Amino acid sequence: MRGAMADAAIEVEELTQAEGRKMFAAQVRDRLGMQPEEFLQRLDSGEFDDTDDEGVVRLMMLAPFAR
């Protein structure tokens, strides 16, 4: 028996390292209005450790694209 997700079309786009960094930078600027370097510095300092802000959490998941 097939599950509902088996019928869903999932599109995956692979990015180069440069494209990943560009995507991350654009998302940080759009969501938080700051430079990606500042976001990463604040992330590394632990400033966002206890956040429940969905936008920040999404950016945290995208951070590996910038490293």
LINMO-V233844 format. One record per helix or strand of 2 or more residues. SS is the DSSP state (alpha for helix, beta for strand). FROM is the first residue (numbers start at 0). LEN is the number of residues. If there is no record, write none. Layout:
# LINMO-V233844
<<SS;FROM;LEN> <SS;FROM;LEN>>
This chain:
# LINMO-V233844
<<alpha;3;4> <alpha;16;16> <alpha;35;9> <alpha;53;13>>
